[in-house]
Amino acid sequence: DTAVSQTPKYLVTQMGNDKSIKCEQNLGHDTMYWYKQDSKKFLKIMFSYNNKELIINETVPNRFSPKSPDKAHLNLHINSLELGDSAVYFCASSPGDGNTIYFGEGSWLTVV
Amino acid sequence: AQSVSQHNHHVILSEAASLELGCNYSYGGTVNLFWYVQYPGQHLQLLLKYFSGDPLVKGIKGFEAEFIKSKFSFNLRKPSVQWSDTAEYFCAVNAWGSARQLTFGSGTQLTVLP
């Protein structure tokens, strides 16, 4: 069974559209994350949730809105997509502070 | 806030060569240290981690790393690389009390020539 799964894996969409990426973890972890990896492979944290509560919200446009219906799910909704949003988005989870983070397989978003 | 530097952006080696990838971090307090690997088109996988204890840490696939606190370094090593080690390698730091934030270095692309 996949520990951290995210869908879709590939997404090609036009500028201005709204899209969502879903993430689920079956590890029983309390903390979930969204990371963005740009074209230069640089990884940057976007959001972190602990038990459905937002604890990290980095400088991300408010077009990006995370939603955590329960501690096993953390979805990412993006409004009014822009070309610069093209990247790989990784969902991840960890048991708690300072612990190993386990990554999903990534969602390749291309905005055209 | 903590930061992580990986000075080698792209390393090219022949098979059987020895590997050392540099990682330095800036943070004055206690840290947890990680190396992740990303094979082409895949997600990040944990290679090894250091939380405490023996500063020489052994990970999967023959990799090891040494934590040198006085140098704020956590360099990754492998005595003999294989073609299958071609990947992007990321060093990461979690500083205690950092609100659960794992900070990554910019990555090092390793290409191993057969």
Interface residues (C-beta under 8 A of the other chain):
Chain A: T31 Y33 K40 K41 F42 L43 K44 I45 S48 N50 I55 I56 F90 S94 G96 D97 G98 N99 T100 I101 Y102 F103 G104 E105 G106
Chain B: N32 F34 Y36 Q38 Q42 H43 L44 Q45 L46 K49 F51 E88 F90 N94 W96 A99 R100 Q101 L102 T103 F104 S106 G107 Q109
